[in-house]
């Protein structure tokens, strides 16, 4: 470009009329060219400053400087959050599995305890029913024996044999009474009316009293067994009731904990997906930003090089024109 400017200046001087060189008051044509070139140089510099200012103030360019750092910071935060969420989700999943297993175990234990209580209650009811029947039969038989002893002792044995009490004693003697066979045969013979009874001997009365004592002892033993069975049942039911209540409280707590963990897992899973999406978007945008900024930087560097070449060419041309040898040559 300097050679072009110098050639243009030389051509201008050669074509100018000689009269213009003679006048000292007229402007020197070389000086005009130099001034023009200096103005061009100033204009190029000013335009360069304007372009530089516009380039530096361009929002995209400003974001090229800060946006990449901002995006990288955001991406690092997203990666850290993803790692923390994944660890948290793993921990919550393990807690949920453990809680679910405990819930199943406690539910099964409670069902088993309730089943044991139901079976124990059914057995207790059966035992109580059997005892009440035994007690009722014993009371009836004891009353019959007492009536028989009283009747025989009063000499009313014949009339007693016609009563229902005699039939009860007879049935008991045949089926339940624990006595020697000889006593059983004598008693049954008496109750059947086949053997006359001598009140003074007291044999039948003795047998009847022994039967009464046996009945009383059996009833006492049965009553004691009933009381022990009842106490055992009540103690067992008290313990099982506490166990069921404890298991119920644990089950309710575990169900509530499972609900809370399910909500937390859903929230954290959604947060994890959103964070991954954000990280992906930031990664894509950062790549696009770097590519765009690199293109813009390359364009700017190319423009700066062109302007620098222009300024160098202008400066060299001005230097050539201002050189004494050049001035002498043009003269």
C-alpha positions in Angstrom: 0.0 0.0 0.0 2.9 2.4 0.7 4.2 1.9 -2.8 0.8 2.7 -4.2 0.5 5.8 -2.1 4.1 6.9 -3.1 3.3 6.3 -6.8 0.2 8.3 -6.5 2.1 11.1 -4.9 4.8 11.0 -7.6 2.2 11.1 -10.3 0.5 14.0 -8.7 3.8 15.9 -8.6 4.8 15.1 -12.1 1.4 16.2 -13.5 1.4 19.4 -11.6 2.3 22.6 -13.5 5.8 24.0 -12.9 4.3 27.3 -11.9 3.1 25.8 -8.7 6.7 24.8 -7.7 7.9 28.4 -8.2 5.6 30.1 -5.7 6.8 29.9 -2.1 3.3 31.0 -0.9 1.6 28.1 -2.5 1.2 24.8 -0.6 3.8 22.2 -1.3 2.1 19.3 -3.2 4.2 16.8 -1.3 3.1 18.3 1.9 -0.5 18.0 0.7 -0.1 14.3 0.1 1.6 13.8 3.4 -1.1 15.7 5.2 -3.7 13.6 3.4 -1.9 10.4 4.4 -1.6 11.6 8.0 -5.3 12.3 8.0 -6.0 8.9 6.6 -3.7 7.4 9.3 -5.6 9.4 12.0 -8.9 8.2 10.5 -7.8 4.6 10.5 -6.7 4.9 14.2 -9.9 6.5 15.2 -12.0 3.9 13.4 -9.8 1.3 15.1 -10.5 2.7 18.5 -14.2 2.9 17.8 -14.3 -0.7 16.6 -12.2 -1.8 19.6 -14.6 -0.1 22.0 -17.6 -1.6 20.2 -15.9 -5.0 20.3 -15.1 -4.8 24.0 -18.6 -3.4 24.8 -20.4 -6.0 22.7 -22.6 -7.9 25.2 -21.7 -11.3 23.7 -18.0 -10.4 23.9 -18.5 -9.4 27.6 -20.2 -12.7 28.2 -17.4 -14.5 26.4 -15.1 -13.3 29.2 -17.5 -13.9 32.2 -20.0 -16.4 30.8 -17.6 -19.3 30.5 -16.5 -18.9 34.1 -20.1 -18.6 35.2 -21.1 -21.7 33.2 -18.1 -23.7 34.5 -18.9 -22.7 38.1 -22.5 -23.7 37.5 -21.5 -27.0 36.0 -19.1 -27.8 38.9 -22.0 -27.0 41.3 -24.3 -29.3 39.3 -21.8 -32.1 39.3 -21.4 -31.8 43.1 -25.1 -31.7 43.5 -25.6 -34.7 41.3 -23.0 -36.7 43.4 -24.7 -35.6 46.6 -28.2 -36.5 45.4 -27.1 -39.9 44.1 -25.5 -40.7 47.4 -28.6 -39.4 49.2 -30.9 -41.4 47.0 -28.8 -44.6 47.6 -28.9 -44.0 51.3 -32.7 -43.4 51.3 -33.3 -46.4 49.1 -31.4 -48.6 51.6 -33.4 -47.1 54.5 -36.6 -47.7 52.6 -35.7 -51.3 52.0 -34.7 -51.9 55.6 -37.9 -50.2 56.9 -40.0 -52.2 54.5 -38.4 -55.4 55.7 -39.0 -54.4 59.3 -42.6 -53.5 58.6 -43.2 -57.0 57.0 -41.5 -58.7 60.0 -43.5 -56.7 62.6 -46.7 -57.2 60.7 -46.2 -61.0 60.7 -45.2 -61.0 64.4 -48.4 -59.0 65.3 -50.5 -61.4 63.2 -48.9 -64.4 65.0 -49.5 -62.8 68.4 -53.1 -62.1 67.6 -53.5 -65.7 66.4 -52.0 -67.0 69.6 -54.3 -64.8 71.6 -57.3 -66.0 69.7 -56.3 -69.7 70.2 -55.6 -69.1 73.9 -59.0 -67.4 74.3 -60.8 -70.3 72.5 -59.0 -72.8 74.8 -59.8 -70.7 77.9 -63.4 -70.5 77.0 -63.5 -74.3 76.5 -61.7 -74.8 79.8 -64.1 -72.5 81.6 -67.1 -74.2 80.0 -65.8 -77.6 81.1 -65.1 -76.4 84.6 -68.5 -74.9 85.0 -70.1 -78.1 83.9 -67.9 -80.1 86.2 -68.7 -77.8 89.1 -72.4 -77.9 88.3 -72.4 -81.7 88.2 -70.2 -81.9 91.3 -72.6 -79.6 93.2 -75.5 -81.6 92.1 -73.9 -84.9 93.0 -72.7 -83.6 96.4 -76.2 -82.4 97.2 -77.6 -85.8 96.2 -75.1 -87.6 98.4 -75.9 -85.3 101.3 -79.6 -86.0 100.8 -78.9 -89.7 100.6 -76.9 -89.8 103.8 -79.5 -87.8 105.6 -82.3 -90.0 104.4 -80.6 -93.2 105.2 -79.6 -92.0 108.7 -83.2 -91.1 109.4 -84.3 -94.5 108.3 -85.9 -93.2 105.1 -83.7 -95.2 102.7 -86.6 -96.9 101.0 -88.2 -93.6 100.0 -84.8 -92.2 99.0 -84.3 -95.0 96.5 -87.3 -93.6 94.6 -85.9 -90.1 94.2 -83.9 -88.6 91.3 -80.9 -88.2 93.7 -80.6 -92.0 93.9 -80.4 -92.2 90.1 -77.6 -89.5 90.0 -75.6 -91.4 92.7 -76.1 -94.6 90.8 -74.9 -93.1 87.5 -71.9 -91.5 89.2 -71.0 -94.8 91.0 -71.1 -96.7 87.7 -69.2 -94.2 85.5 -67.0 -91.9 87.6 -66.5 -93.0 91.2 -63.1 -94.2 92.2 -63.7 -96.9 94.7 -63.1 -100.6 95.4 -65.2 -103.0 93.3 -66.8 -104.5 96.3 -67.9 -101.1 97.6 -69.2 -100.3 94.1 -71.2 -103.6 94.0 -72.7 -103.1 97.5 -73.7 -99.5 96.7 -75.2 -100.4 93.4 -77.1 -103.3 95.0 -78.4 -101.0 97.6 -79.5 -98.3 95.1 -81.2 -101.0 93.0 -83.2 -102.1 96.1 -82.0 -105.7 95.8 -80.2 -105.7 99.2 -81.7 -104.7 102.4 -79.9 -102.0 104.4 -79.1 -102.2 108.1 -78.8 -98.7 109.3 -76.6 -99.6 112.2 -73.8 -101.1 110.1 -73.2 -97.7 108.5 -71.5 -99.4 105.5 -73.5 -97.7 102.8 -73.4 -94.3 104.6 -69.6 -94.7 104.8 -69.4 -95.4 101.1 -71.6 -92.4 100.3 -69.5 -90.1 102.6 -66.3 -91.3 101.0 -67.8 -90.5 97.6 -68.8 -87.1 98.9 -65.3 -86.5 100.1 -63.9 -87.7 96.8 -66.2 -85.4 94.9 -65.3 -82.4 97.1 -61.6 -83.1 96.6 -62.0 -83.4 92.9 -64.0 -80.2 92.8 -61.3 -78.5 94.9 -58.6 -79.7 92.6 -60.6 -78.7 89.5 -61.3 -75.3 91.1 -57.6 -74.8 91.7 -56.7 -75.9 88.2 -59.3 -73.5 86.9 -57.9 -70.6 88.9 -54.4 -71.4 87.7 -55.5 -71.7 84.1 -57.3 -68.4 84.4 -54.3 -66.7 85.9 -52.0 -68.1 83.2 -54.4 -67.0 80.5 -54.7 -63.5 81.9 -50.9 -63.2 82.3 -50.4 -64.4 78.7 -53.1 -62.1 77.4 -51.6 -59.1 79.2 -48.1 -59.9 77.8 -49.5 -60.5 74.3 -51.6 -57.3 74.4 -48.5 -55.3 75.3 -46.6 -57.0 72.5 -49.4 -56.3 70.0 -49.6 -52.7 71.1 -45.8 -52.3 70.8 -45.8 -53.9 67.3 -48.8 -51.7 66.3 -46.9 -48.6 67.3 -43.8 -49.8 65.4 -45.9 -50.7 62.3 -47.5 -47.2 62.3 -44.2 -45.5 62.7 -42.6 -47.6 59.9 -45.6 -46.9 57.6 -45.2 -43.2 58.2 -41.4 -43.4 57.7 -42.0 -45.3 54.4 -44.4 -42.6 53.3 -41.8 -39.9 54.1 -39.0 -41.8 52.4 -41.1 -42.3 49.3 -41.8 -38.6 49.1 -38.1 -37.7 49.7 -37.1 -40.2 47.1 -39.5 -38.8 44.5 -38.4 -35.2 45.2 -34.7 -36.0 45.1 -35.1 -38.2 42.0 -36.9 -35.3 40.2 -34.2 -32.9 41.5 -31.5 -35.2 40.2 -33.1 -35.4 36.7 -33.5 -31.6 36.6 -29.9 -31.1 37.7 -28.7 -33.5 35.0 -30.7 -31.7 32.4 -29.3 -28.4 33.6 -25.8 -29.8 33.4 -26.4 -31.1 29.9 -27.8 -27.7 28.8 -24.9 -25.8 30.4 -22.4 -28.2 28.7 -23.9 -27.7 25.3 -24.2 -23.9 25.7 -20.6 -23.7 27.0 -19.4 -25.5 23.9 -21.4 -23.2 21.6 -20.2 -20.2 23.5 -16.6 -21.1 23.2 -17.0 -21.9 19.5 -18.8 -18.5 18.9 -16.3 -16.6 21.0 -13.4 -18.2 19.2 -14.9 -17.3 15.8 -15.4 -13.8 17.0 -11.9 -13.5 18.4 -10.5 -14.9 15.1 -12.5 -12.3 13.1 -11.3 -9.5 15.4 -7.7 -10.6 15.2 -7.9 -10.7 11.4 -9.5 -7.2 11.4 -6.8 -5.9 13.7 -4.1 -7.4 11.4 -5.6 -5.6 8.4 -5.8 -2.3 10.2 -2.2 -2.8 11.5 -1.0 -3.4 8.0 -2.8 -0.3 6.8 -1.2 1.8 9.5 2.2 0.4 8.7 1.7 1.1 5.1 0.6 4.7 5.8 3.4 5.3 8.2 6.0 4.0 5.7 4.6 6.1 2.9 4.6 9.2 5.1 8.2 8.4 6.1 9.2 8.0 2.5 7.5 11.2 1.4 9.1 13.1 4.3 12.5 11.8 3.5 15.0 14.4 2.2 16.0 12.1 -0.7 12.4 11.7 -1.7 11.8 15.4 -1.6 14.9 16.1 -3.7 13.9 13.4 -6.1 10.4 14.9 -6.6 11.9 18.4 -7.1 
